[in-house]
């Protein structure tokens, strides 16, 4: 996301600008602080989108995976009751 810098103008409320100034101390200037904050926010949005996609896939496959797990548990339980190879 690096590259050429382009000068732009944005408008902030006085309260937001005061908060930026309070927290921007370790940065070279307001622009560096705001650029860092925007990059972090965009990264968080991308993570949220990826998590949503992952959750959608998991939910779509959950019923089948749960059926498979139940089949395995049923099989193990029957062997243990019957004194089969899996008996403890």
Residue pairs with C-beta under 8 A, 6 or more apart in sequence:
1 39
1 42
10 34
12 20
20 30
20 33
20 34
21 30
23 33
24 30
24 32
24 33
27 33
27 36
76 86
78 84
79 85
79 86
79 87
80 86
80 87
80 88
